[in-house]
Amino acid sequence: MICLGFFSENNKYSVLMTVYNKADKDSFKEAVESILNQSIVPEQIVISEDGLLTNELEECIYKFQKEYPTVFTIVRNEKKGNYNAANNGLKVCRNEFVARMDSDDIAKTDRCEKELKALINNKYDIVGSFCSEFTGSYENIISIRKVPLKHEEIVRYAKKRNPFNHPTIMFRKSMALKCGAYSNMIRCEDYDFVVKMILSGAKCLNIPE
């Protein structure tokens, strides 16, 4: 059962998810439902297609859009490339706060609420968290990917590796656009995005959960 929570003018946010044709339909469906079940529901969910998708994925997207027509925004990109899909999706996000999400990940129900509070109350520009890696069922956790927590630690760590688990981040759209958003750097666009945010003066935080 999908339960939409309440949002106000102060905590509206968009979710940006890119999806490509090799994504598993059932995993994609679970990922979207985990966002719809957030304790503070997103005002908008942007699905940006990385090239042409399978009929199964398109059918799944159509059903979500039909059920929640005011929530879903679909961006269709003929040109392939995750960076291209991310940038074009970011352009149509209508809120300042944007949560990233991968098409095969599952967000805990309070993820976005906690990240919103950090962004709004403490005036951070990008907030992420730890993430659990699972195989098969999401209850079968095999490892936890920990990342540095405080801004100074994040900046130091960024000199050698990505200090964020990218599918966990929420950021300010204005700062992302200021730094130039995503670049065409295959397998490194997420890391590059974070580095550009830091160099643009972004205040960073990771939540230890």
Contacts in CASP RR format, 6 or more apart in sequence:
PFRMAT RR
TARGET T0000
AUTHOR 0000-0000-0000
METHOD contacts of the structure
MODEL  1
MICLGFFSENNKYSVLMTVYNKADKDSFKEAVESILNQSIVPEQIVISED
GLLTNELEECIYKFQKEYPTVFTIVRNEKKGNYNAANNGLKVCRNEFVAR
MDSDDIAKTDRCEKELKALINNKYDIVGSFCSEFTGSYENIISIRKVPLK
HEEIVRYAKKRNPFNHPTIMFRKSMALKCGAYSNMIRCEDYDFVVKMILS
GAKCLNIPE
2 33 0 8 1.000
2 36 0 8 1.000
2 37 0 8 1.000
3 36 0 8 1.000
3 37 0 8 1.000
4 36 0 8 1.000
4 41 0 8 1.000
5 38 0 8 1.000
5 39 0 8 1.000
5 40 0 8 1.000
5 41 0 8 1.000
6 40 0 8 1.000
6 41 0 8 1.000
7 13 0 8 1.000
7 40 0 8 1.000
7 41 0 8 1.000
7 42 0 8 1.000
7 43 0 8 1.000
10 120 0 8 1.000
11 40 0 8 1.000
11 97 0 8 1.000
11 116 0 8 1.000
11 120 0 8 1.000
12 43 0 8 1.000
12 95 0 8 1.000
12 97 0 8 1.000
13 40 0 8 1.000
13 42 0 8 1.000
13 43 0 8 1.000
13 44 0 8 1.000
13 95 0 8 1.000
13 96 0 8 1.000
13 97 0 8 1.000
13 98 0 8 1.000
13 99 0 8 1.000
13 112 0 8 1.000
13 116 0 8 1.000
13 170 0 8 1.000
14 42 0 8 1.000
14 43 0 8 1.000
14 44 0 8 1.000
14 45 0 8 1.000
14 46 0 8 1.000
14 93 0 8 1.000
14 94 0 8 1.000
14 95 0 8 1.000
14 97 0 8 1.000
14 98 0 8 1.000
14 99 0 8 1.000
14 173 0 8 1.000
15 35 0 8 1.000
15 42 0 8 1.000
15 44 0 8 1.000
15 45 0 8 1.000
15 46 0 8 1.000
15 98 0 8 1.000
15 99 0 8 1.000
15 100 0 8 1.000
15 101 0 8 1.000
15 112 0 8 1.000
16 46 0 8 1.000
16 48 0 8 1.000
16 86 0 8 1.000
16 89 0 8 1.000
16 90 0 8 1.000
16 93 0 8 1.000
16 98 0 8 1.000
16 99 0 8 1.000
16 100 0 8 1.000
16 101 0 8 1.000
17 31 0 8 1.000
17 32 0 8 1.000
17 35 0 8 1.000
17 45 0 8 1.000
17 46 0 8 1.000
17 47 0 8 1.000
17 48 0 8 1.000
17 100 0 8 1.000
17 101 0 8 1.000
17 102 0 8 1.000
17 103 0 8 1.000
18 48 0 8 1.000
18 49 0 8 1.000
18 50 0 8 1.000
18 82 0 8 1.000
18 85 0 8 1.000
18 86 0 8 1.000
18 89 0 8 1.000
18 102 0 8 1.000
18 103 0 8 1.000
19 28 0 8 1.000
19 47 0 8 1.000
19 48 0 8 1.000
19 49 0 8 1.000
19 50 0 8 1.000
19 53 0 8 1.000
19 57 0 8 1.000
19 103 0 8 1.000
20 49 0 8 1.000
20 50 0 8 1.000
20 51 0 8 1.000
20 53 0 8 1.000
20 80 0 8 1.000
20 82 0 8 1.000
20 85 0 8 1.000
20 103 0 8 1.000
21 50 0 8 1.000
21 51 0 8 1.000
21 52 0 8 1.000
21 53 0 8 1.000
21 54 0 8 1.000
21 57 0 8 1.000
23 53 0 8 1.000
23 57 0 8 1.000
23 103 0 8 1.000
23 104 0 8 1.000
24 104 0 8 1.000
25 54 0 8 1.000
25 56 0 8 1.000
25 57 0 8 1.000
25 60 0 8 1.000
27 103 0 8 1.000
27 104 0 8 1.000
28 57 0 8 1.000
28 60 0 8 1.000
28 103 0 8 1.000
28 104 0 8 1.000
29 60 0 8 1.000
30 106 0 8 1.000
30 138 0 8 1.000
31 101 0 8 1.000
31 102 0 8 1.000
31 103 0 8 1.000
31 104 0 8 1.000
31 105 0 8 1.000
31 106 0 8 1.000
31 107 0 8 1.000
32 45 0 8 1.000
32 47 0 8 1.000
32 64 0 8 1.000
34 105 0 8 1.000
34 106 0 8 1.000
34 107 0 8 1.000
34 108 0 8 1.000
34 109 0 8 1.000
35 42 0 8 1.000
35 45 0 8 1.000
35 99 0 8 1.000
35 101 0 8 1.000
35 107 0 8 1.000
35 112 0 8 1.000
36 45 0 8 1.000
36 68 0 8 1.000
36 71 0 8 1.000
37 109 0 8 1.000
38 107 0 8 1.000
38 109 0 8 1.000
38 110 0 8 1.000
38 111 0 8 1.000
38 112 0 8 1.000
38 113 0 8 1.000
39 109 0 8 1.000
39 110 0 8 1.000
39 112 0 8 1.000
39 113 0 8 1.000
40 112 0 8 1.000
40 113 0 8 1.000
40 116 0 8 1.000
42 71 0 8 1.000
42 99 0 8 1.000
42 112 0 8 1.000
43 71 0 8 1.000
43 94 0 8 1.000
43 95 0 8 1.000
44 71 0 8 1.000
44 72 0 8 1.000
44 73 0 8 1.000
44 93 0 8 1.000
44 94 0 8 1.000
44 95 0 8 1.000
45 64 0 8 1.000
45 68 0 8 1.000
45 71 0 8 1.000
45 72 0 8 1.000
45 73 0 8 1.000
46 72 0 8 1.000
46 73 0 8 1.000
46 74 0 8 1.000
46 75 0 8 1.000
46 89 0 8 1.000
46 92 0 8 1.000
46 93 0 8 1.000
47 61 0 8 1.000
47 64 0 8 1.000
47 72 0 8 1.000
47 73 0 8 1.000
47 74 0 8 1.000
47 75 0 8 1.000
48 75 0 8 1.000
48 77 0 8 1.000
48 85 0 8 1.000
48 86 0 8 1.000
48 88 0 8 1.000
48 89 0 8 1.000
49 74 0 8 1.000
49 75 0 8 1.000
49 76 0 8 1.000
49 77 0 8 1.000
49 85 0 8 1.000
50 77 0 8 1.000
50 80 0 8 1.000
50 81 0 8 1.000
50 82 0 8 1.000
50 84 0 8 1.000
50 85 0 8 1.000
51 76 0 8 1.000
51 77 0 8 1.000
51 78 0 8 1.000
51 79 0 8 1.000
51 80 0 8 1.000
51 81 0 8 1.000
51 85 0 8 1.000
52 78 0 8 1.000
53 61 0 8 1.000
61 72 0 8 1.000
61 74 0 8 1.000
64 72 0 8 1.000
65 72 0 8 1.000
65 74 0 8 1.000
73 92 0 8 1.000
73 94 0 8 1.000
75 85 0 8 1.000
75 88 0 8 1.000
75 89 0 8 1.000
75 92 0 8 1.000
77 84 0 8 1.000
77 85 0 8 1.000
77 88 0 8 1.000
81 184 0 8 1.000
82 182 0 8 1.000
82 189 0 8 1.000
83 182 0 8 1.000
83 183 0 8 1.000
83 184 0 8 1.000
83 185 0 8 1.000
83 189 0 8 1.000
84 184 0 8 1.000
86 181 0 8 1.000
86 182 0 8 1.000
86 189 0 8 1.000
87 181 0 8 1.000
87 182 0 8 1.000
90 98 0 8 1.000
90 173 0 8 1.000
90 176 0 8 1.000
90 177 0 8 1.000
90 181 0 8 1.000
90 182 0 8 1.000
93 173 0 8 1.000
95 173 0 8 1.000
96 172 0 8 1.000
96 173 0 8 1.000
96 174 0 8 1.000
97 116 0 8 1.000
97 119 0 8 1.000
97 120 0 8 1.000
97 170 0 8 1.000
97 171 0 8 1.000
97 172 0 8 1.000
97 173 0 8 1.000
98 170 0 8 1.000
98 171 0 8 1.000
98 172 0 8 1.000
98 173 0 8 1.000
98 176 0 8 1.000
99 111 0 8 1.000
99 112 0 8 1.000
99 115 0 8 1.000
99 169 0 8 1.000
99 170 0 8 1.000
100 166 0 8 1.000
100 167 0 8 1.000
100 168 0 8 1.000
100 169 0 8 1.000
100 170 0 8 1.000
100 171 0 8 1.000
101 107 0 8 1.000
101 167 0 8 1.000
102 166 0 8 1.000
102 167 0 8 1.000
105 131 0 8 1.000
105 167 0 8 1.000
106 138 0 8 1.000
108 209 0 8 1.000
111 129 0 8 1.000
111 168 0 8 1.000
112 170 0 8 1.000
114 129 0 8 1.000
114 207 0 8 1.000
114 209 0 8 1.000
115 127 0 8 1.000
115 128 0 8 1.000
115 129 0 8 1.000
115 169 0 8 1.000
115 170 0 8 1.000
115 207 0 8 1.000
116 170 0 8 1.000
118 124 0 8 1.000
118 127 0 8 1.000
118 205 0 8 1.000
118 207 0 8 1.000
119 125 0 8 1.000
119 127 0 8 1.000
119 170 0 8 1.000
119 171 0 8 1.000
119 172 0 8 1.000
122 205 0 8 1.000
123 203 0 8 1.000
124 203 0 8 1.000
124 204 0 8 1.000
124 205 0 8 1.000
125 171 0 8 1.000
125 172 0 8 1.000
125 175 0 8 1.000
125 197 0 8 1.000
125 201 0 8 1.000
125 202 0 8 1.000
125 203 0 8 1.000
125 204 0 8 1.000
126 164 0 8 1.000
126 169 0 8 1.000
126 170 0 8 1.000
126 171 0 8 1.000
126 172 0 8 1.000
126 175 0 8 1.000
126 194 0 8 1.000
126 197 0 8 1.000
126 202 0 8 1.000
126 203 0 8 1.000
126 204 0 8 1.000
126 205 0 8 1.000
127 169 0 8 1.000
127 170 0 8 1.000
127 171 0 8 1.000
127 204 0 8 1.000
127 205 0 8 1.000
127 206 0 8 1.000
127 207 0 8 1.000
128 147 0 8 1.000
128 164 0 8 1.000
128 165 0 8 1.000
128 168 0 8 1.000
128 169 0 8 1.000
128 170 0 8 1.000
128 205 0 8 1.000
128 206 0 8 1.000
128 207 0 8 1.000
129 147 0 8 1.000
129 165 0 8 1.000
129 168 0 8 1.000
129 206 0 8 1.000
129 207 0 8 1.000
129 208 0 8 1.000
129 209 0 8 1.000
130 144 0 8 1.000
130 145 0 8 1.000
130 146 0 8 1.000
130 147 0 8 1.000
130 165 0 8 1.000
130 168 0 8 1.000
130 206 0 8 1.000
130 207 0 8 1.000
130 208 0 8 1.000
130 209 0 8 1.000
131 144 0 8 1.000
131 145 0 8 1.000
131 165 0 8 1.000
131 167 0 8 1.000
131 168 0 8 1.000
132 138 0 8 1.000
132 141 0 8 1.000
132 143 0 8 1.000
132 144 0 8 1.000
132 145 0 8 1.000
133 141 0 8 1.000
133 142 0 8 1.000
133 143 0 8 1.000
133 144 0 8 1.000
133 145 0 8 1.000
134 140 0 8 1.000
134 141 0 8 1.000
134 142 0 8 1.000
135 142 0 8 1.000
145 165 0 8 1.000
146 208 0 8 1.000
147 154 0 8 1.000
147 157 0 8 1.000
147 163 0 8 1.000
147 164 0 8 1.000
147 165 0 8 1.000
147 206 0 8 1.000
148 154 0 8 1.000
148 156 0 8 1.000
148 157 0 8 1.000
148 163 0 8 1.000
148 206 0 8 1.000
149 205 0 8 1.000
149 206 0 8 1.000
149 207 0 8 1.000
149 208 0 8 1.000
150 205 0 8 1.000
151 203 0 8 1.000
151 204 0 8 1.000
151 205 0 8 1.000
153 163 0 8 1.000
154 163 0 8 1.000
154 164 0 8 1.000
154 198 0 8 1.000
154 204 0 8 1.000
154 205 0 8 1.000
154 206 0 8 1.000
155 163 0 8 1.000
155 198 0 8 1.000
155 204 0 8 1.000
157 163 0 8 1.000
158 194 0 8 1.000
158 195 0 8 1.000
158 198 0 8 1.000
161 191 0 8 1.000
162 190 0 8 1.000
162 191 0 8 1.000
162 194 0 8 1.000
163 194 0 8 1.000
163 204 0 8 1.000
163 206 0 8 1.000
164 190 0 8 1.000
164 194 0 8 1.000
164 204 0 8 1.000
164 206 0 8 1.000
166 190 0 8 1.000
166 193 0 8 1.000
166 194 0 8 1.000
171 197 0 8 1.000
171 202 0 8 1.000
172 202 0 8 1.000
175 197 0 8 1.000
175 200 0 8 1.000
175 201 0 8 1.000
175 202 0 8 1.000
176 193 0 8 1.000
176 197 0 8 1.000
178 200 0 8 1.000
179 193 0 8 1.000
179 196 0 8 1.000
179 197 0 8 1.000
179 199 0 8 1.000
179 200 0 8 1.000
179 202 0 8 1.000
180 196 0 8 1.000
181 193 0 8 1.000
182 189 0 8 1.000
182 192 0 8 1.000
182 193 0 8 1.000
183 189 0 8 1.000
183 192 0 8 1.000
183 193 0 8 1.000
183 196 0 8 1.000
185 191 0 8 1.000
185 192 0 8 1.000
197 204 0 8 1.000
198 204 0 8 1.000
END
